[in-house]
């Protein structure tokens, strides 16, 4: 909803933001289950499956700190705060781009803010971006002599400097920008940059806003994995395959919580469900959804 046809009344904008908020509150109470694959996507970006485990641990530690009131910061949290990767404005902007609109009323903004705080999405998003920041620092240090890997982030080997403490020197604006880019590649963040122009038109808000993750997954994650595969690096695709068992396990937990588990599914049904929900079909997922339930005679 970042474009404006120019002829929208205040009443129309209020109605659209109210309907979008209703969609969010109705459809996304357990949306965090769908985000369980985030650490796998992060690991596919770094090429190291250990980073997925680190991201899960980061989320658990921050959850424990929230519940117990602990103030110990997890690895990467201080750097993420310095860079502004997890500032309040950054988090709210990410939530707004994914589930809101630029002309959402203040009342609806507040409702969405509270909703995403208590359904766990805000905390989870912050944890993943902190884990991605720590992984990004490790990645740049490990690839400080790899011109190809650095060029993807707009850097040259001479730009990556190590401080006296052995940590990455982030004083350079180029390095800061590279870190932001790495985090946005590792943790999906739908925006006008990775979705079709029509999805930014407020006239299509109610149709488009929950579908933009498909475009983000396709354009940011899958295209990069395919480029790496073309360069004889199968690691990203190999790691992404793990999204299927992870999302299936998350959905089984959701079925158990809501009592909505399918009673007639067989192995094939679970397999198809895992493939579709993993996001690995990219834009092909629209075709699968469009033909679901169609019987050919």
N, C-alpha and C positions, 0 to 999 in steps of 0.2 A: 503493500500500500504506500510506496514512497513516491508514486507519481500522482498528479492531481489533474483530472479533466478540467478543472476550473469552474465547474457549474454545480458543485455539490453544496447543498444547503447545510446549515449547522444541524438541523434536525435529522437529515439523512446520515450525516457522519456519526451523530450520536446513536442512531438506530443500528448502523453497521457495526460500530464498536461494541454495542450491547450484545448483538447477535454473535459476534466473534467471541466475546467473553463467555457467553452461554455455551458455545461450542467447546471452549477450553475446559470449563468447569464440568461439563457433562461427559466429555470424551477422554479427558486426560488425568483423572485422579490417580491412576496407576501407571502413568507414562514413564516413570522411572524404570519400570521393568524393561521397556524398550531400549533404555540407555545402557543396559548391562554390556552391550557390545562395544561401548566406547573405548575401553582399555585395549581391545583387540585392534581397533582402528588405529589407535595411538602406536601400538607395537608394529603395525604394518608400515607406518610412516618411518619409524626408526630402524626397522629391520631386525629388531631384537625382541623375541617373545617375552624375555624377562621384564621388559618395560610394562607389559600388561599386568603381570603380577604386582609390580611396584605400584601401579595406578590403583588396583583394587585395595592394596594395603593402605595407600594414602587416603582413600575414601573412608575406610574403616577407622583409621586413626583420627581423622577430622570429625567423624560422627561421634567417636568416643569423647573427644574434647568438648563437643557441643553438649553431650548429655551430662558429662561429669564436670563441666565448667573448667576443663584444663586449658592452660595457655601455652603449652609447648607446641611450637610450630613444626610442621612436617617438612621434610626436605623439599626445597624448591619454593616454599611458601613465601619466604622473605624476598627472594629474587622476583617472584611473581608480583608481589606488592610494590617493589621498587619500580618495576617496569610498567605497572598499571594493568597487568594482565587480568587481575582479579579485583580491581577496584569496584566499588559499588556501582559507579556509573557504567563501567564496562559490563558488569553482570546484567544490569537492567537493560542495557542496550542489546545484549545478546538475546535476552528473553523477549524483548520487544520485537526484534527482527524476526524471530522464529515464530512467535505466537500472537503478535499484535500488529499495530499499524501506526504510522507516523501521526495520524490525526485521531488517535484514541483519546476519549475524554479523560479528564483527571480522575473522575470517579471510577471508570472502568480500569484505568491504569492501576489504581490502588487495589481493586479487587483482584486483578491478575497478579500483582506483586505479592499479596498475601497468599493467594492460591498456590503459586509456584514455590513459595517459601515452605508451606506446610505439606505439599506433596513430595518434597524432597528434591525437586529439580534444581532449585537454585544452589543448594549445598553441593549436589552432585556435580553440577556444571563447574562450580568453583574448584572442587577437588580434582576433576579431570584436567582443568587448565593449569592447576598447580603441578600436577604430575607431568603434564606436557612441557611445562617450563623447565622442570628438572631434567627431563629427557632431552629437551632441546639444547640445554647447556652441555650435557654429556655428548650429544651428537656433534655439536660444533667443535668441541675439543678433540673428539676422536677423528674428525674428518678435516682438521685444520690444514692438512696438506693435500686434500682431495679437491682439485679445482672443479670437477664436474658436480660433486655434491654441493659445494658452496655456491656455484653459479646458479643453482636452482633456487637459492635463497637470496640472490642478488649480491653475493659476497665474492671476494677473492681471498686466496690464502693469506695475503698480507693484512687483511682486515681482522683476522681472528688472532687476538692477543691473549696471553695468559697472565693473570695478575700474580703478585708475589705470594699470594695464599694458594696458588694453584687453581683458582677459580677463573671462569671466563670474565674477561674485561668487557663490561657492557656500557662503557662510557660513550662509545661511538654510536651516533644515530643510525648508521647502517646496520650495526649489530643488533641494536634494539628493534629495528624494523624486521630484521631477519628472524629474531626470536618471536615476534608477533605473528609473522607469516608461518613459522613452523607450528606454533600453537594452533592457529586456525586450520592448518592442514591436518593436524593430528586429532583435533576435537571439532567435529562438524558444527558449523555455525552458518546456517542458511542466510544469504544476503542477496542483494540485487546483482552482485558480481557473479554469482554462480547459479542463477535461475533465469528463465526466459523473461523478456521485458514485460510481457502481458501479465506475469505474476506480480509485478509491482504496481499494476493498475488497481486502484481501490474497488473498481467495479467487479473484480474477480476475487476479492478477498476471501469470501466464504467458501469458494471452490478451491482456491489455491493454497491457503496458508498451511494446511496440514500435508500437502503434497510436495512442498518445496524441499523437504529432507531427501526425497528421492533424487532430485536434481543435484543437491549438494553431494550426496554419496557418489553419484555417477560422475560428476564433473571434477570433484576434488580428489576422491579416494580411488575410484576404479580406473579412471583415466591415467592417474599416476602409476598405479600398479601395472597397468598394461604397458606403459612406456618403459618401466623397469624390466618387465618381462621381455620386451623387444631388445633390451640391452643385455640380455642373458642373466637377469637377476630375478629368479622366481620367488624370492623370499616374501615380498609383499603379498602376492597372491596366495602363497602357501599359508601365511599367517591369517589372512582374511578368511580362509576356509573354516577357521575355528569359530567364526561368528555363528555358524549354523548350530552346533551343539550348545553354545552359550545361550543364544536367544531361545532355543527350544526349552532348555532348562528353566529360563526366566519365565517363559509363558506357561510352563507346567505349574510353576509356583503361583502364577497369577490365577490360573484355572482353579487351583486348590483353594486359594483365598476367596475367590468369588463364587465358587461352586458352579462354574460354567464349563467344566471340562467336557469335551466331546465324548460321547459314549459309544459312537459307532465307528470311530476312526481306526484304520489299520495302519500297518507300517508305512505304506505309500502315502497316506494322508499326512502323517507326521513328518515324513521326509519333504513333501511338497510345502508344507507349512513352514518348516525350518528354512528351506531355500528361499521362499518368498519373503519371510520376515527378516532374513539376514541382510537384505539390501544388495546382495551380490548380483541380482538381475539388472540393477541399474534402471534405466528407463524402460527396459523390458517388463518391469513389474506392472506398468500400466496395462500392457497387453494381457498379462496373466489375470489381473483384476477384471478387465473388461470381458474376458471370455469365461470367467468363473461361473459355473452353473449352467452354461450353455450346453444343451444336449444335441448332438448331431445324429440324425437318423438316416 
